[in-house]
Amino acid sequence: MGKFTKVEPSYISKDGCRLVWEGIDEDDSDVVVLNKKELDTLTEILSKNSTGQVELEDEFSAILINTDIVQFRLKDGKYLEVKTGVLTKAVLEYRKIPHSPKPIKIYPKEFLPSIQIEKDDSKDQLTTVLKKTQKGIPQSDLFRVMSTRRSTRNFDSSRMVEQWQIDKILAAADTAPTAGNFQGFEVFYVKNKEIKKRLVEAANNQPYVNAPVVLVFCTDPSRVKINFPSEILAKFSLQDATLAAAYSQLAASALGLSTIWIGMLDEEKVKQILQTTLRPSSILCIGHPQKARGPKSRRKLKDLVRVIE
Ligand SMILES: Cc1cc2nc3c(=O)[nH]c(=O)nc-3n(C[C@H](O)[C@H](O)[C@H](O)COP(=O)(O)O)c2cc1C
């Protein structure tokens, strides 16, 4: 277990805070994010030199404050500890002055695949990226990919996802069908480490959102030029973004990578972090799994399908 190091402002809210345990290198840290109510309760207990418990909003995690030690029981089964005196000093110091989240100005850039393409034709580009195979990596059979895919929440951060793989995953998103072929979605390919950490907070503090590759699929109903009511266009673009993410998820599996689909996110927070007005539908986190695992079971087809004759 790392050493408790600091209390710092939350990335996305001025009222909460982050409690940080530092590991060996910069990326190797454990963080507990508290909202205003949780921080207020913790401060009250610590300032009275009392003991008690703070339940965190995810309904699984809790902070147990004892006279000598404070234990953080987290939802993934992890425990963190800090001496009560150390935490009391850090929290009370932190609360002396008001804090606000540090904004980061982001400048999204155009994505250029790593593959050289002669003609500037989007169809040619897509075909080239999808057809290009790396020596030694066979083309995949779709049904094998489907039947072996398994989500992961434990990525092997020591193994890089290569650029040609990311090209293919992104190109796969572009092959998905879209309403009227208007492609009512956009993808944010997040490389920035700070932004990834902020997305963790915006996704109910799910730590695996800080993954080797992070793609945020957003809806863009303004692209869907069909004369239908706005709620229909919103639905179409949500379906477009969802299908695109599913195609990328399968492509990642075909490349021997694993993913976790994140639907539990605070849309407003994600919009604020990405500085966009587009509604995020899902975050697809991709990387090499720490452990290859077989697929989860499903119900029987007879229970899934209703036949109408
Ligand atoms: C719409 C949707 C939302 C999901 N949201 C989350 C999420 O917020 N956090 C998470 O850890 N997993 C999330 N998942 C992943 C599912 O838990 C996972 O796909 C499911 O347990 C089936 O496992 P499998 O993908 O290995 O077959 C989501 C999946 C879908 C399709």
Ligand as a Chemical Component Dictionary entry (heavy atoms), coordinates in Angstrom:
data_LIG
# 
_chem_comp.id                   LIG 
_chem_comp.type                 NON-POLYMER 
_chem_comp.pdbx_formal_charge   0 
_chem_comp.three_letter_code    LIG 
# 
loop_
_chem_comp_atom.comp_id 
_chem_comp_atom.atom_id 
_chem_comp_atom.alt_atom_id 
_chem_comp_atom.type_symbol 
_chem_comp_atom.charge 
_chem_comp_atom.model_Cartn_x 
_chem_comp_atom.model_Cartn_y 
_chem_comp_atom.model_Cartn_z 
_chem_comp_atom.pdbx_ordinal 
LIG C1  C1  C 0 -24.855 0.172  -21.550 1  
LIG C2  C2  C 0 -23.722 -0.388 -20.717 2  
LIG C3  C3  C 0 -23.297 0.315  -19.615 3  
LIG C4  C4  C 0 -22.221 -0.174 -18.857 4  
LIG N1  N1  N 0 -21.714 0.610  -17.848 5  
LIG C5  C5  C 0 -20.688 0.153  -17.127 6  
LIG C6  C6  C 0 -20.090 0.978  -16.138 7  
LIG O1  O1  O 0 -20.431 2.159  -15.950 8  
LIG N2  N2  N 0 -19.083 0.458  -15.406 9  
LIG C7  C7  C 0 -18.629 -0.811 -15.598 10 
LIG O2  O2  O 0 -17.709 -1.208 -14.886 11 
LIG N3  N3  N 0 -19.143 -1.611 -16.550 12 
LIG C8  C8  C 0 -20.142 -1.158 -17.331 13 
LIG N4  N4  N 0 -20.623 -1.918 -18.349 14 
LIG C9  C9  C 0 -20.007 -3.254 -18.656 15 
LIG C10 C10 C 0 -20.910 -4.423 -18.270 16 
LIG O3  O3  O 0 -20.946 -4.577 -16.869 17 
LIG C11 C11 C 0 -20.401 -5.700 -18.940 18 
LIG O4  O4  O 0 -20.385 -5.525 -20.335 19 
LIG C12 C12 C 0 -21.315 -6.859 -18.561 20 
LIG O5  O5  O 0 -21.125 -7.255 -17.231 21 
LIG C13 C13 C 0 -21.122 -8.080 -19.448 22 
LIG O6  O6  O 0 -19.781 -8.537 -19.385 23 
LIG P1  P1  P 0 -18.983 -8.821 -20.726 24 
LIG O7  O7  O 0 -18.848 -7.499 -21.453 25 
LIG O8  O8  O 0 -17.651 -9.370 -20.305 26 
LIG O9  O9  O 0 -19.769 -9.787 -21.528 27 
LIG C14 C14 C 0 -21.643 -1.423 -19.167 28 
LIG C15 C15 C 0 -22.086 -2.122 -20.302 29 
LIG C16 C16 C 0 -23.074 -1.601 -21.075 30 
LIG C17 C17 C 0 -23.482 -2.323 -22.323 31 
# 
loop_
_chem_comp_bond.comp_id 
_chem_comp_bond.atom_id_1 
_chem_comp_bond.atom_id_2 
_chem_comp_bond.value_order 
_chem_comp_bond.pdbx_ordinal 
LIG C1  C2  SING 1  
LIG C2  C3  SING 2  
LIG C2  C16 DOUB 3  
LIG C3  C4  DOUB 4  
LIG C4  N1  SING 5  
LIG C4  C14 SING 6  
LIG N1  C5  DOUB 7  
LIG C5  C6  SING 8  
LIG C5  C8  SING 9  
LIG C6  O1  DOUB 10 
LIG C6  N2  SING 11 
LIG N2  C7  SING 12 
LIG C7  O2  DOUB 13 
LIG C7  N3  SING 14 
LIG N3  C8  DOUB 15 
LIG C8  N4  SING 16 
LIG N4  C9  SING 17 
LIG N4  C14 SING 18 
LIG C9  C10 SING 19 
LIG C10 O3  SING 20 
LIG C10 C11 SING 21 
LIG C11 O4  SING 22 
LIG C11 C12 SING 23 
LIG C12 O5  SING 24 
LIG C12 C13 SING 25 
LIG C13 O6  SING 26 
LIG O6  P1  SING 27 
LIG P1  O7  DOUB 28 
LIG P1  O8  SING 29 
LIG P1  O9  SING 30 
LIG C14 C15 DOUB 31 
LIG C15 C16 SING 32 
LIG C16 C17 SING 33 
# 
